[in-house]
Amino acid sequence: MKHFVYILYSIKTDKYYIGSSSNIENRLIKHNLGGTTSTRPGRPWKIVYKETLNSKREALIREKQIKKKKSRKYIEWLIQCSGN
């Protein structure tokens, strides 16, 4: 089953959020309805980046790789390279 790593952006807080899911559209709805404590203050969020991976395991590994960089410049580079 395909899984995705995604990056959300909040204009309100000027922050990014990195996550993974098998259904990005439903996950975005949950974020924007306040269903996730860590993203509630930044609503509304928009998807600015996504990667498709072959499994949940691969998606979780990739999510951790991106988060481990702890770099806004890296996140913005990823978004720019993706054409979004």
DSSP file (Angstrom, degrees, kcal/mol; ACC not computed):
  #  RESIDUE AA STRUCTURE BP1 BP2  ACC     N-H-->O    O-->H-N    N-H-->O    O-->H-N    TCO  KAPPA ALPHA  PHI   PSI    X-CA   Y-CA   Z-CA
    1    1 A M              0   0    0      0, 0.0     2,-0.1     0, 0.0    55,-0.1   0.000 360.0 360.0 360.0 135.9    0.0    0.0    0.0
    2    2 A K        -     0   0    0     20,-0.1     2,-0.3    53,-0.1    52,-0.2  -0.418 360.0-172.7 -69.8 142.3    1.3    3.5   -0.9
    3    3 A H  E     -A   53   0A   0     50,-2.2    50,-3.4    52,-0.2     2,-0.4  -0.912   8.3-144.5-130.6 160.4    2.2    5.8    1.9
    4    4 A F  E     -AB  52  21A   0     17,-2.9    17,-2.1    -2,-0.3     2,-0.5  -0.941  10.6-150.1-130.0 147.2    3.2    9.4    1.8
    5    5 A V  E     -AB  51  20A   0     46,-1.9    46,-2.5    -2,-0.4     2,-0.3  -0.958  32.6-176.5-106.7 134.7    5.5   11.8    3.6
    6    6 A Y  E     -AB  50  19A   0     13,-2.9    13,-2.4    -2,-0.5     2,-0.5  -0.933  24.2-148.6-134.6 156.2    4.0   15.3    3.6
    7    7 A I  E     -AB  49  18A   0     42,-2.4    41,-2.8    -2,-0.3    42,-1.2  -0.994  16.0-162.8-124.1 127.2    5.0   18.8    4.7
    8    8 A L  E     -AB  47  17A   0      9,-3.1     9,-2.0    -2,-0.5     2,-0.4  -0.751   3.8-153.4-103.3 154.4    2.3   21.2    5.7
    9    9 A Y  E     -AB  46  16A   0     37,-2.3    37,-1.7    -2,-0.3     2,-0.5  -0.993   2.9-156.6-130.4 139.0    2.7   25.0    6.0
   10   10 A S  E  >> -AB  45  15A   0      5,-2.4     4,-1.6    -2,-0.4     5,-0.9  -0.961   6.7-168.5-113.3 118.6    0.8   27.5    8.2
   11   11 A I  T  45S+     0   0    0     -2,-0.5    -1,-0.1    33,-0.5    32,-0.1   0.882  89.7  60.8 -66.7 -38.0    0.7   31.1    7.0
   12   12 A K  T  45S+     0   0    0     30,-0.4    -1,-0.2    32,-0.4    31,-0.1   0.891 122.7  18.4 -57.1 -45.0   -0.7   32.0   10.5
   13   13 A T  T  45S-     0   0    0     29,-0.3    -1,-0.2     2,-0.2    -2,-0.2   0.499  96.4-129.3-106.1  -6.7    2.4   30.7   12.4
   14   14 A D  T  <5 +     0   0    0     -4,-1.6     2,-0.3     1,-0.2    -3,-0.2   0.911  65.9 129.5  55.2  45.6    4.9   30.6    9.5
   15   15 A K  E   < -B   10   0A   0     -5,-0.9    -5,-2.4    27,-0.1     2,-0.3  -0.893  52.4-135.7-129.1 158.5    5.8   27.1   10.4
   16   16 A Y  E     -B    9   0A   0     -2,-0.3     2,-0.4    -7,-0.2    -7,-0.2  -0.807  10.8-159.6-108.7 153.3    6.1   23.7    8.7
   17   17 A Y  E     -B    8   0A   0     -9,-2.0    -9,-3.1    -2,-0.3     2,-0.4  -1.000   6.0-155.3-132.9 132.3    4.8   20.4    9.9
   18   18 A I  E     +B    7   0A   0     -2,-0.4     2,-0.3   -11,-0.2   -11,-0.2  -0.908  28.2 144.3-110.4 132.2    6.2   17.0    8.7
   19   19 A G  E     -B    6   0A   0    -13,-2.4   -13,-2.9    -2,-0.4     2,-0.3  -0.896  34.3-131.5-151.4-179.4    4.1   13.9    8.8
   20   20 A S  E     +B    5   0A   0     -2,-0.3     2,-0.3   -15,-0.3   -15,-0.2  -0.985  27.8 153.3-141.9 152.8    3.2   10.6    7.0
   21   21 A S  E     -B    4   0A   0    -17,-2.1   -17,-2.9    -2,-0.3     3,-0.2  -0.981  47.7-126.8-168.1 160.5    0.0    8.9    6.1
   22   22 A S  S    S+     0   0    0     -2,-0.3     2,-0.3     1,-0.3   -20,-0.1   0.588 109.5  38.6 -89.8 -12.8   -1.6    6.6    3.7
   23   23 A N     >  -     0   0    0      1,-0.1     4,-2.0   -19,-0.1    -1,-0.3  -0.799  64.5-179.7-139.9  94.3   -4.3    9.2    2.9
   24   24 A I  H  > S+     0   0    0     -2,-0.3     4,-2.8    -3,-0.2     5,-0.2   0.886  80.9  56.1 -63.5 -41.5   -3.0   12.7    2.8
   25   25 A E  H  > S+     0   0    0      1,-0.2     4,-1.9     2,-0.2    -1,-0.2   0.931 111.1  42.9 -60.8 -47.0   -6.4   14.4    2.0
   26   26 A N  H  > S+     0   0    0      1,-0.2     4,-2.2     2,-0.2    -1,-0.2   0.880 113.6  53.0 -65.3 -37.3   -8.1   12.9    5.1
   27   27 A R  H  X S+     0   0    0     -4,-2.0     4,-2.4     1,-0.2    -2,-0.2   0.907 107.2  51.1 -65.9 -40.9   -5.0   13.7    7.2
   28   28 A L  H  X S+     0   0    0     -4,-2.8     4,-2.6     1,-0.2    -1,-0.2   0.904 108.1  52.8 -62.2 -41.3   -5.1   17.3    6.1
   29   29 A I  H  X S+     0   0    0     -4,-1.9     4,-1.5    -5,-0.2    -1,-0.2   0.929 109.0  49.6 -59.1 -45.6   -8.8   17.5    7.1
   30   30 A K  H  <>S+     0   0    0     -4,-2.2     5,-2.7     1,-0.2     4,-0.5   0.912 111.0  49.4 -60.8 -43.0   -8.0   16.2   10.6
   31   31 A H  H ><5S+     0   0    0     -4,-2.4     3,-1.1     1,-0.2     5,-0.3   0.934 113.0  46.8 -60.5 -45.4   -5.2   18.8   11.0
   32   32 A N  H 3<5S+     0   0    0     -4,-2.6    -1,-0.2     1,-0.3    -2,-0.2   0.679 108.2  55.4 -75.8 -16.7   -7.4   21.6    9.9
   33   33 A L  T 3<5S-     0   0    0     -4,-1.5    -1,-0.3    -3,-0.2    -2,-0.2   0.470 120.2-107.8 -88.8  -3.0  -10.3   20.5   12.2
   34   34 A G  T < 5S+     0   0    0     -3,-1.1    -3,-0.2    -4,-0.5     6,-0.1   0.661  76.8 137.0  87.9  17.2   -7.9   20.6   15.1
   35   35 A G      < +     0   0    0     -5,-2.7     2,-0.5    -6,-0.2    -4,-0.2   0.558  61.3  62.8 -74.2  -8.6   -7.7   16.9   15.6
   36   36 A T  S >> S-     0   0    0     -6,-0.4     4,-1.2    -5,-0.3     3,-1.2  -0.969  73.1-151.8-121.5 116.8   -3.9   17.0   16.1
   37   37 A T  T 34 S+     0   0    0     -2,-0.5     3,-0.5     1,-0.3    -1,-0.1   0.866  93.7  54.3 -54.4 -43.1   -2.8   19.0   19.2
   38   38 A S  T 34 S+     0   0    0      1,-0.2    -1,-0.3     2,-0.1     4,-0.1   0.741 116.0  37.4 -69.7 -21.9    0.5   20.0   17.8
   39   39 A T  T X4 S+     0   0    0     -3,-1.2     3,-1.1     1,-0.1     4,-0.4   0.514  88.4  95.7-106.0  -5.6   -1.0   21.6   14.6
   40   40 A R  G >< S+     0   0    0     -4,-1.2     3,-1.3    -3,-0.5    -2,-0.1   0.887  82.0  52.7 -53.6 -46.2   -4.1   23.1   16.1
   41   41 A P  G 3  S+     0   0    0      0, 0.0    -1,-0.3     0, 0.0    -2,-0.1   0.747 106.0  55.7 -65.0 -21.3   -2.6   26.6   16.6
   42   42 A G  G <  S+     0   0    0     -3,-1.1   -30,-0.4    -4,-0.1   -29,-0.3   0.436  85.6 173.6 -92.8   0.8   -1.5   26.9   13.0
   43   43 A R    <   +     0   0    0     -3,-1.3     2,-0.1    -4,-0.4   -33,-0.1  -0.240  51.1  50.6 -58.2 140.7   -4.8   26.2   11.3
   44   44 A P  S    S-     0   0    0      0, 0.0   -33,-0.5     0, 0.0   -32,-0.4   0.519  75.1-176.7 -85.4 150.4   -5.4   26.4    8.4
   45   45 A W  E     -A   10   0A   0    -17,-0.2     2,-0.4   -35,-0.1   -35,-0.2  -0.759   8.1-160.2-104.8 153.4   -2.6   24.2    7.0
   46   46 A K  E     -A    9   0A   0    -37,-1.7   -37,-2.3    -2,-0.3     2,-0.5  -0.986  25.3-112.0-132.4 148.5   -1.9   23.6    3.3
   47   47 A I  E     +A    8   0A   0     -2,-0.4   -39,-0.2   -39,-0.2     3,-0.1  -0.656  38.0 166.0 -78.2 124.3    0.1   20.8    1.7
   48   48 A V  E     +     0   0A   0    -41,-2.8     2,-0.3    -2,-0.5    36,-0.2   0.479  64.2  18.9-115.2  -8.0    3.3   22.2    0.2
   49   49 A Y  E     +A    7   0A   0    -42,-1.2   -42,-2.4    34,-0.1    -1,-0.3  -0.968  57.6 175.0-161.4 142.4    5.2   18.9   -0.4
   50   50 A K  E     -A    6   0A   0     -2,-0.3     2,-0.4   -44,-0.2   -44,-0.2  -0.986  10.0-163.9-151.3 147.8    4.6   15.2   -0.6
   51   51 A E  E     -A    5   0A   0    -46,-2.5   -46,-1.9    -2,-0.3     2,-0.5  -0.980  18.2-137.4-125.5 140.0    6.6   12.1   -1.4
   52   52 A T  E     -A    4   0A   0     -2,-0.4     2,-0.3   -48,-0.2   -48,-0.2  -0.862  25.4-179.3 -99.2 130.4    5.1    8.7   -2.4
   53   53 A L  E     -A    3   0A   0    -50,-3.4   -50,-2.2    -2,-0.5     6,-0.0  -0.846  33.9-121.6-126.2 164.4    6.7    5.7   -0.8
   54   54 A N  S    S+     0   0    0     -2,-0.3     2,-0.3   -52,-0.2     3,-0.1   0.649  86.7  16.0 -83.1 -16.0    5.9    1.9   -1.1
   55   55 A S  S  > S-     0   0    0      1,-0.1     4,-2.1   -52,-0.1   -52,-0.2  -0.973  72.7-110.3-152.4 163.9    5.2    1.1    2.5
   56   56 A K  H  > S+     0   0    0     -2,-0.3     4,-2.6     1,-0.2     5,-0.2   0.897 118.2  55.7 -61.4 -40.9    4.4    2.6    5.9
   57   57 A R  H  > S+     0   0    0      1,-0.2     4,-2.2     2,-0.2    -1,-0.2   0.927 108.0  46.8 -59.1 -47.2    7.9    1.6    7.1
   58   58 A E  H  > S+     0   0    0      1,-0.2     4,-2.5     2,-0.2    -1,-0.2   0.893 112.1  51.4 -62.4 -40.0    9.6    3.5    4.3
   59   59 A A  H  X S+     0   0    0     -4,-2.1     4,-2.7     2,-0.2    -2,-0.2   0.911 110.1  48.4 -64.8 -42.4    7.4    6.6    4.9
   60   60 A L  H  X S+     0   0    0     -4,-2.6     4,-2.2     2,-0.2    -1,-0.2   0.893 111.7  50.0 -65.4 -39.4    8.2    6.6    8.7
   61   61 A I  H  X S+     0   0    0     -4,-2.2     4,-2.1    -5,-0.2    -2,-0.2   0.932 113.1  45.9 -63.3 -45.5   11.9    6.3    7.9
   62   62 A R  H  X S+     0   0    0     -4,-2.5     4,-2.3     2,-0.2    -2,-0.2   0.899 110.1  53.9 -65.8 -40.7   11.8    9.1    5.4
   63   63 A E  H  X S+     0   0    0     -4,-2.7     4,-2.5     1,-0.2    -1,-0.2   0.925 109.9  47.8 -57.8 -45.2    9.8   11.3    7.8
   64   64 A K  H  X S+     0   0    0     -4,-2.2     4,-2.6     1,-0.2    -1,-0.2   0.883 108.3  55.4 -64.1 -38.3   12.4   10.8   10.5
   65   65 A Q  H  X S+     0   0    0     -4,-2.1     4,-0.9     2,-0.2    -1,-0.2   0.930 111.2  43.7 -59.9 -45.4   15.2   11.6    8.0
   66   66 A I  H >X S+     0   0    0     -4,-2.3     3,-0.7     1,-0.2     4,-0.6   0.937 115.6  47.3 -66.2 -46.3   13.6   15.0    7.2
   67   67 A K  H >< S+     0   0    0     -4,-2.5     3,-1.0     1,-0.2    -1,-0.2   0.857 104.7  61.4 -63.7 -35.4   12.8   15.8   10.9
   68   68 A K  H 3< S+     0   0    0     -4,-2.6    -1,-0.2     1,-0.3    -2,-0.2   0.782  93.3  64.3 -63.9 -27.7   16.3   14.8   11.9
   69   69 A K  H << S-     0   0    0     -4,-0.9    -1,-0.3    -3,-0.7    -2,-0.2   0.825  82.6-162.3 -65.1 -30.8   17.8   17.6    9.7
   70   70 A K    <<  +     0   0    0     -3,-1.0     2,-0.5    -4,-0.6    -3,-0.1   0.890  42.2 135.1  47.9  45.6   16.1   20.2   11.9
   71   71 A S     >  -     0   0    0     -5,-0.4     4,-2.0     1,-0.1    -1,-0.2  -0.956  48.9-167.9-133.7 116.3   16.6   22.6    9.1
   72   72 A R  H  > S+     0   0    0     -2,-0.5     4,-2.8     1,-0.2     5,-0.2   0.878  96.5  57.3 -63.7 -37.8   14.1   25.1    7.7
   73   73 A K  H  > S+     0   0    0      1,-0.2     4,-2.1     2,-0.2    -1,-0.2   0.907 106.4  48.6 -61.0 -41.2   16.4   25.6    4.7
   74   74 A Y  H  > S+     0   0    0      2,-0.2     4,-2.5     1,-0.2    -1,-0.2   0.925 111.5  49.3 -64.6 -44.3   16.4   21.9    3.9
   75   75 A I  H  X S+     0   0    0     -4,-2.0     4,-2.3     1,-0.2    -2,-0.2   0.932 112.7  47.1 -60.1 -46.5   12.6   21.8    4.1
   76   76 A E  H  X S+     0   0    0     -4,-2.8     4,-2.4     1,-0.2    -1,-0.2   0.842 110.2  53.5 -66.5 -32.6   12.3   24.8    1.8
   77   77 A W  H  X S+     0   0    0     -4,-2.1     4,-2.8    -5,-0.2    -1,-0.2   0.926 108.1  50.2 -64.6 -45.3   14.8   23.3   -0.6
   78   78 A L  H  X S+     0   0    0     -4,-2.5     4,-1.6     1,-0.2    -2,-0.2   0.928 112.3  47.3 -57.4 -46.1   12.7   20.1   -0.8
   79   79 A I  H  X>S+     0   0    0     -4,-2.3     5,-1.3     1,-0.2     4,-0.6   0.927 112.8  48.6 -62.7 -45.7    9.6   22.1   -1.5
   80   80 A Q  H ><5S+     0   0    0     -4,-2.4     3,-1.0     1,-0.2    -1,-0.2   0.906 110.6  50.8 -61.5 -43.4   11.4   24.2   -4.2
   81   81 A C  H 3<5S+     0   0    0     -4,-2.8    -1,-0.2     1,-0.2    -2,-0.2   0.789 105.1  57.5 -66.2 -27.7   12.9   21.1   -5.9
   82   82 A S  H 3<5S-     0   0    0     -4,-1.6    -1,-0.2    -5,-0.2    -2,-0.2   0.643 110.4-121.7 -79.8 -13.0    9.4   19.5   -6.0
   83   83 A G  T <<5       0   0    0     -3,-1.0    -3,-0.2    -4,-0.6    -2,-0.1   0.565 360.0 360.0  85.9   8.0    8.0   22.4   -8.0
   84   84 A N      <       0   0    0     -5,-1.3    -4,-0.2   -36,-0.2    -5,-0.1   0.460 360.0 360.0 -85.1 360.0    5.3   23.2   -5.4
